Amino acid sequence: MSAHYPNLFSPIKIGNVEVPNRIAMMPMGVFSPRLMDLKTGAYTKDGADYYIERAKGGTGLIITGLVPIIPLPGMNPVNFPDEYVEKLSYLTNGIHEQGSRIFIQLTAMTGRAAWFEGDAPTDTLPAPAPIQNVWDPTITNRGITKDEIHAYVRNFATAASLVKRAGGDGVEIHAVHEGYLLDQFAISFYNRRTDEYGGSLENRLRFAREIVEAIHEQCGDDFPVSLRYSVRSYVKDFNRGALPGEKFVEVGRDLEESLEMARLLEGYGYAMLNCDNGSYDSWYWPHPPVYMPKACNLDDVMKVKEVVDIPVVCAGRFDDPDLAEKVIAEGKIDMMGMGRPQLADPEIANKFREGRLDDIRPCISCHQGCLSRIFQHKDISCAVNPACGREKSMAITPAETVKRVAVVGGGLGGMEAARVSALRGHTVDLFEKTGELGGVFVWAASLDFKEDDRRLLAWYKKQMVDLGVNVHLNTEATADTVAGYDEVNVATGATERRLDTPGFDSPNVTYAIDTLSAHDEFEGDDVVIVGGGLTGCEIAYDLGRKGKHVTIVEMTETILNTFGLAAANYNMLMDLLDYYHVRVIKNAVVQKYEDGVAYVEETEKNYPNCANRAKRMFALGPQGEKLMHKIPADHIVACVGYTANQELYDQLAKTVDAAHLHLIGDAIRPANVMEAIWTAYETAIAL
């Protein structure tokens, strides 16, 4: 028990399994050959170590990422029972050695959410009945047969028995959740069947009921079965989600039906409901980006607890132990569920217990290292924790030879290089030419929905103090400054690009950094943003919700064309821009800014789409050869990217041995938080 959070760190029983505290690691997909045996579905030693590290960090219940039990040839525990049990035992034993408990999540997979690539057959993963595919609406997923349903049920029961043989404490069924196959059965909007698996609520839940009954028949009633459960769908239509607070007509599962469903699921024999919200059609609810409120699902999940007696877990940007302590003490939920925060800091539970909240490395809800990498068929990891998923191979170890290390630049990359170097035992000096650490991230974190970015910045600054890094502010490093150091890391960042557009010397034209440092001081209502990348779109969203009339002008065919941007983040930001009436003009440039008007010229790529409306929508040039918008603009914000600053590196390369001179972060190429931190980490652990 914890003196700081006695209820959060009190034990709880799920069925007859006692869990030592109320913190659960949420399931996140682990589908890569280094972390999962793609033959059996068991976790490799690297994959097991990833989970064991979180148990070592104090998490009471580990719920693994999904393991397919599809009745088809290929990866499936059922097809290789003895081998699966043998390999899984390393994981279960490792979790138990840390005093934690483990549930293996079993899944019927995706149904209409199947992702098809290349020449992959489109009929392999059926839906409840023929229905359009999530990712490609031109594809119709076929309907599943009764024989296939029965095969799924048998496989769930057999797979659960293998988990029990391997020492697992329980299983979780995935899911009446997120619009996966079982959820498609449960929701009438997706389930168009007319047999005993469609129609009434009880019929739509028949698949889920048969699964838990079959597991209990094969494993006994004392083997607990959890259900991953989306309380509400937040779906307006196919591929159309609803934003928080938006008025809409729910076509998926509404709260009233959800509460009745929760009662039924408890009656069927499920021992726990592991809850969040959303569907593939509203993907930013089960995978909440930075734009989603903290604890975004809590109000809905607390309603579920009012109607069931079994334990209820809440997940979804829920990383506040004070809030968790309060709602658990009041009996409004039973467990705190965290996924991405456990990736960012595997010690998060222990730090809660000890009251060391300032020592927690926060998740920034970017999805760059987790969800985005999963869809790139890479190992799951974390943008702010490069060792995630590489716990052994990328561990920070003491240096064989203690060195004097110089780091030039105090942005995230520079501070990460300094942190890791200091942890390895080196003597580290960090030189920052300004009076503040953080670089451009200071301004990137200034938007009010970037509270976790600000927490990350504060964490890095604390690490510099706690680890004894010698920080030299207001010091512009030169070749003389770093002379005599054994290793020199150049993290000089990047410089904003500037435009020579006529009129852009006006005081009413600012660039991203200056805008972010003073975005509450805008006068006037009309704003034009030049550049539709992530920064430009986030500024547009911020200004739009403050009542400004915002137009984004983007010179290419798409906005938010940012590598590593996950679909959940992309979809929500696009919906927010639409919700706040942000106008987007693509394939266009600002030709000049004059007398409070931005003259925006479209390229020829837009002409065919605009020909019938040109006369009433555009002011044409003398011969009608150009399409020109005249847009009122009290202010223009230019967000046109950055150029790597390698000036110091190039100078040092003439005098410093190349083997001991390292370029890191945006100084290599401007990218994102993940690349800045990862290049610094990978450089520093090799020094």
HUURJO-V10967 format. One line per field, one symbol per residue. burial: 1 if it has 24 or more other C-alpha atoms within 12 Angstrom, else 0. A space follows every 10 residues. Layout:
BEGIN
burial = ???
END
This chain:
BEGIN
burial = 0100111111 1111101011 1111111111 1101111111 1111111111 1111111111 1111111111 1000111111 1011111111 1111110111 1111111111 1111110000 0101111111 1111100001 1111000011 1111111111 1111111111 1111111111 1111111111 1110001100 1111111111 1111110110 0011111111 1111110111 1111000001 1111101111 1111110111 1111111111 1111111111 1111111111 1111101111 1111111111 1011101100 1111111111 1111111111 1110001011 1111111111 1111100111 1111111111 1000110000 0011111111 1111111111 1111111111 1110011111 1111111111 1111111111 1111001011 1100001110 0100111111 1111100010 0011000111 1111110010 0100011111 1111111111 1111010111 1111110011 0101111111 1111111001 0111111111 1111011111 1110000000 0000000100 0000011111 1111111111 1101110110 0100010001 1111111111 1111111111 1111111
END
